C-alpha cells in the first residue's frame, strides 16, 4: 500500500468514526423526544401548564440543556420562580460540564441570576429531635441535612408535617408569597401519643348471664321440690295417724295418702329438673368466661324443647 493509500485509509476511518460517533453524542430516547415535542406544541397552543409538565417529564427521562432551558422559561412564565431558577441552574451546570456550549451556559447563568432576587425561602427549624422523626413538606420528606436550611420555594400553600412513632403528629400550613422573602417554621417538641388501653373484658358474658337465669330457675325448682317433698311427708304422717294398718277403710286417710303420693311425685320431678338446670347453669358459668366464642340457641325436636350450646373449651 502506497503512502497515499495509507493516508486515504486513515482519512476514511476517521470520517467513519465521526459518522458513527455523532448519533450517540446526540441520541435521545423516543419517549423523551415525543414529550419534548408535545410540550413545545402545547405551549404554542397557549396551554402553558400542560406544556411545562411535558417538558419537565422529557427532562427527567433524559436531561438536556435545551430541555432545561425550556422548562425554566416555562416555569418563569407560570410564576414558579424557584422551579425556574432551579432549572436554569441545572442547565448552567450541565453546559459547564459539557465544555462546548458557552453560549447556553451564559444564558442559563444570566436567567438564574435575574430570578435569584425574586426567590422566597422557607426554613424548617427542628430543635427537639426524637427517634424516627420525619418531617415532610406536601408529602415530600425533608432530610435532616436540610433542617435549618433556607430552601427556595414557588409561591403557594404548603403543609408541613412532623411525625414519629409513639408521638402525636404535628402539622402547619405555610403560604409562600413574593412579598415574604423568608419564613421560618419551628417544629415544636412532639407530644407522646396516649397509650390506648384495651378494656378488660367483662366477666358477665352472655353465657354467664344466661347461666344465672338458669340457676335461678333451677334453685326455684329445687325449692319447690323441697316444699312438695315436705308436704308429702306431712300428709303421709296424717294418713298413718288415721289409719296405721296396711288395710285401711278410712276415706280421709286414703285421700291423704293419695295426695301425699301426688306431692311426692311432683317433688321428685322438681328435684330432677332443678338439679339438671343447676348443673347446666354451673357448666355455662365456667365455660362462659370472657374471650371465648359461643352460641346459645333454642332447639326444637319432636316432642322436646331445649337449648343448644356451641363454643370452644
Secondary structure as UniProt FT lines:
FT   HELIX           3..25
FT   HELIX           30..44
FT   TURN            45..46
FT   HELIX           48..61
FT   HELIX           65..77
FT   TURN            78..79
FT   HELIX           81..98
FT   HELIX           102..116
FT   TURN            117..118
FT   STRAND          120..126
FT   TURN            131..132
FT   STRAND          134..137
FT   TURN            138..139
FT   STRAND          140..141
FT   HELIX           144..146
FT   TURN            147..148
FT   STRAND          150..153
FT   STRAND          156..163
FT   TURN            165..166
FT   STRAND          170..177
FT   TURN            178..179
FT   STRAND          182..187
FT   HELIX           206..242
FT   HELIX           251..287
FT   TURN            290..291
FT   STRAND          294..301
FT   TURN            302..303
FT   STRAND          304..311
//
